Amino acid sequence: MKKVFYLSTCDTCKRILEKLTLPEDVILQDIKKEHISESDLDFLYKNTRSYEILLNKRAKKYTEAGLKDENLSEEEIKSYILSHYTFLKRPVFIIEDRIFIGNDKQTVDALKSLFNE
């Protein structure tokens, strides 16, 4: 599978995608228009063994709900991610058996070396 979960209104996602030369077979899914499915989320969990790593802790809704003070279970985190697109950390790249989550420098550099060589 080659898929990217991103937000088209997110400047960081746009900046990262502009830096990469993606092959035509990569599916781009704007999570605001087409929310992540439970099966896709389960696939990510199966390969990361954590919903918490997929949780966007910078999201306004996360802060407003006071979730940083909560000790959320993996199932609760899954439920939040499925309830609203903003809870999914982005972008998320699935490239065959590799998953890249977020926008830290190390992740972006790994994506550049994978797609721009």
C-alpha positions in Angstrom: 0.0 0.0 0.0 1.2 3.5 -0.8 -1.0 6.1 0.9 -0.7 9.5 2.5 -3.2 10.9 5.0 -2.9 14.7 5.1 -4.9 17.8 5.5 -5.1 20.0 2.5 -5.6 23.1 4.6 -2.5 22.4 6.7 0.5 24.5 5.6 3.0 22.0 7.1 1.4 19.1 5.1 1.5 21.2 1.9 5.1 22.2 2.5 6.2 18.5 3.0 4.3 17.3 0.0 5.8 20.0 -2.2 9.3 18.8 -1.3 8.6 15.2 -2.4 8.4 13.7 -5.8 5.7 11.1 -5.2 5.1 8.3 -7.7 1.7 8.2 -9.4 0.5 5.2 -7.5 0.6 6.9 -4.1 -3.0 7.7 -2.9 -3.4 11.1 -1.3 -6.3 11.2 1.2 -7.4 14.5 2.5 -8.7 13.5 6.0 -11.0 16.5 6.2 -12.8 15.4 3.0 -12.5 11.7 3.6 -11.9 10.8 7.2 -9.6 7.9 8.0 -11.5 4.6 8.1 -11.4 2.2 11.0 -9.7 -0.4 8.8 -6.9 2.1 7.8 -6.5 3.1 11.5 -6.3 -0.6 12.5 -3.6 -1.1 9.8 -1.6 1.8 11.3 -2.0 0.4 14.8 -1.0 -3.1 13.6 2.3 -1.6 12.3 3.0 0.9 15.1 1.4 -1.0 18.1 0.2 2.4 19.4 -2.7 4.7 18.8 -1.0 7.3 21.0 1.8 7.7 18.5 -1.0 8.6 16.0 -2.7 11.2 18.2 -2.2 14.8 17.4 -1.6 16.4 20.8 -1.3 19.8 19.3 -4.9 19.8 18.1 -7.1 22.6 19.4 -9.9 20.0 20.1 -7.4 18.0 22.2 -6.5 21.0 24.3 -10.1 22.2 24.6 -11.3 18.8 25.8 -8.6 18.8 28.5 -7.2 15.5 27.2 -3.6 16.3 28.1 -4.6 15.8 31.8 -6.3 12.5 31.0 -4.8 9.1 31.1 -6.4 7.8 27.9 -6.5 4.1 27.0 -5.6 3.0 23.5 -9.2 2.3 22.7 -10.2 5.8 23.9 -7.5 7.3 21.7 -8.7 5.2 18.7 -12.2 6.5 19.4 -11.1 10.2 19.4 -9.1 9.7 16.1 -12.2 8.1 14.5 -14.5 10.9 15.8 -12.7 13.8 14.2 -9.9 14.3 11.6 -8.1 16.8 13.8 -7.0 14.1 16.3 -4.9 12.3 13.7 -1.3 13.4 13.7 -0.3 14.4 10.2 0.9 13.7 7.6 0.9 9.9 7.8 2.7 8.1 5.0 2.2 4.4 4.4 4.8 3.1 1.9 4.6 -0.7 1.6 5.7 -1.9 5.1 7.0 1.4 6.3 5.0 4.1 8.1 6.1 7.7 8.6 4.1 9.8 11.1 4.3 13.6 11.7 6.5 16.4 10.5 9.6 16.2 12.6 12.9 16.8 10.7 14.0 13.2 10.9 10.7 11.9 9.4 10.8 14.5 6.6 14.5 13.8 5.8 13.6 10.0 5.6 10.8 10.8 3.2 13.0 13.0 1.1 15.6 10.3 0.8 13.0 7.7 -0.1 11.2 9.8 -2.8 13.8 12.2 -4.1 16.7 10.0 -5.1 
